[in-house]
Amino acid sequence: MHRKILAIVPAFNEAENIGQVIETIKKEDPLIDILVVNDCSRDKTGALAESTGLATVINLPFNLGIGGAVQTGFKYAVRNGYDIAFQFDGDGQHLAAEIKKLIEPILRNEADVVIGSRFCEKHKGFRSTPLRRRGIKVFEILNSLLIRQRITDNTSGFRAYCTNAIHFLADNYPEDYPEPEAVLLLGKNGFTLKEVPVRMQERKQGNSSITGIRSGYYMIKVLLAVLVNAMRPRLVKDRNTG
């Protein structure tokens, strides 16, 4: 039976990358539907995504940040009855050739959520800067203690979700820089997480929004958010949504 699969591509000021990102996903698997959530970009990201004719584009009227953009994708997936959704960044760092690795464990019912990790196996691909890798290690230790599932790449935005996880996150996805918080939220609420090794590449054009002093701010903010979420009561997971 064919499963409806959606690629959720959050994008902010990615005019230099978005066209190629869309084309590589469609070339890898023409049956995958692509949703670009243009987070009120100041450049032509939305127009260029639409011009490919290969993606549905939601142009947000206000900048919601990565959390709001991805949650918009989950809500779209719920309303349109998708069986699987995966997150694929609009900056060109993720490789379409690796999509199959994320989706297959869900098709085999081995996991509810699959995270593409740069760290669970050694490889020669891009693995972020040394400073960020130290921060990622902190998240690995903290979240592993809190949910008793070891996740080596808590900041990875390359993730696939089953139907139940899509419905859950459509209502409960964290805001701002949500990836480490989402790992805690999913693990705490009984979802099975699995990592698969993937290669990534440095962005070819444009600049990351988390650089310099912002990296330290990001670390402190997310650590506090994770600790606050750890103290909140467990949410009820609805197994009857899909």
Residue, then its C-alpha position, 0 to 999 in steps of 0.5 A: m500500500h502506498r504511504k502518503i509522504l510529506a517533506i516539510v521544508p522550513a525556510f528563512n532567507e534561503a533564496e540561494n538554496i531553496g530551488q536546488v533543495i526542492e529539485t533534489i528531493k523530487k529527483e530522489d523520489p517523485l512521489i514525495d510531496i513537498l511543503v515549503v514553509n516560508d517563514c516571512s523571508r526578506d528575500k525571494t525564497g517563497a517566489l523561487a520555491e513556487s516557481t519550481g512548480l514542484a512544491t506547495v508553499i505556505n508564506l507565513p505573514f510573520n516570522l515565527g521561527i523554526g518551531g512555528a514553521v515546522q509546526t505549520g508543516f505538521k498541521y498541514a500534514v494532519r489536515n491532508g492525511y499524510d502517513i509519514a512526514f520528514q523535516f528537511d532543512g532549506d539551507g542545503q545541508h541535508l542530502a536527499a539520498e539519505i531520506k530513505k534511511l529515515i523513512e524505512p524504520i517507520l515503514r517497518n514499525e521499528a520507531d515512531v521518530v527517526i533522527g538522522s545523526r552525524f555522530c552515531e557512526k564515524h564518517k568523513g561528512f560535515r559534522s558541524t564546528p568543534l564548539r557546536r559539537r561540544g554543545i551537542k554532546v551536552f544535549e546528548i548526556l542531558n536528554s539521555l539521562l532524562i528519557r533513557q534513550r541515547i540520542t547523539d544528535n539532538t540538534s539534527g533537523f533531519r527527522a522523520y515521523c509516523t502518523n501518531a507523532i505528526h498528530f502529537l507534534a501538530d499540537n505540542y511542538p516546541e517554539d524557537y530552537p525546538e530540536p533538543e526540546a522535541v527529543l525530550l517531549l517525544g521520549k517523555n511521552g512514550f514515543t520510540l526514537k531511533e537514530v540512523p547515521v547520515r552524512m550532511q554537508e556545509r551550507k553552500q550559500g548564505n549564513s546560519s542564524i546561530t553564530g558567535i555570541r548567539s551560540g552561547y545564548y542558544m545553549i543557555k536558552v535550550l538547556l533551561a527549556v529542556l530542564v523546565n520541560a523535564m519537570r512538566p507532567r507527561l502529556v497523554k499520547d493518543r494512539n487512535t489518531g492514525 
